[in-house]
């Protein structure tokens, strides 16, 4: 347990959830993933995938144990599951939400509004967990946050995602490293600052919303939407010298079979590529 470093995908889609027979194999929930590091749960993003993550965690939380939630940005597909996260209503839980500090926007109020009328009947009084918010200020260099069990979470701002950018996270513990880079767009590859931040990671989770043909289509192209193609993901993985690549944040229109075609294309450029798959646990080994 002390040496554990595992990742479980609970939401892998972008834009909006897509339940149904065509998404059963890889999942239709929006972005959320759970890291368990030495018994410490750390969640990244709170799309609809966080609902199942909360059910999994609620019976496993120890007295006094914190649940850390890091948000990449505040678009609805990355926060819409928060009011349905079971530990929110557990009086024994302590939840810390690390959210972007956006000039002119009160991130805490944005997130609290999800629990308030007219969006929800829960109200803030309905939250039974001890809940706190920690704003994350962005600067030109990477900033690190230290958590329990000697976990380090570093982040940098990537400006390609409209309109306020997105945080890329790097999580390190016990000589192992994972990078979470969703909602990024880099037609010419990551710049040197971002590449240096990601360099050498054991595992890179990279936005792969589109096939190239859709991104560059003559009619209704996706360029400028703030998302990557499968080729961009594979190219960045190679450039940054990571060991494993997981494609992530799939377009809601793409069926499971389409994702498998995307995987085959990526492996032609970066062999050690996998698809993010809901409920799949991956262990990072030394």
Secondary structure, 3 states (H helix, E strand, C coil): CCCCEEEEEEECECCCCCCCHHHCCCCCCECEEEEEECCEEEEECCCCHHHHHHHHHHCCCCCCCEEEEECCCCCHHHCCCHHHCHHHHCCCCEEEEEEECCCCCCHHHHHHHHHCCCCCCCCHHHCCCEEEEEEECCCCCCEEEEEHHHEEEEEEEECCCCCCCEEEEEEEECCEEEEEECCCCCCCCCCHHHHHHHCCCCEEEEECCECHHHHCCCCCCCCCCCCCEHHHHHHHHHHHCCCEEEEECECCCCCHHHHHHHHHHHHCCCCCEEECCCCCEEECCC
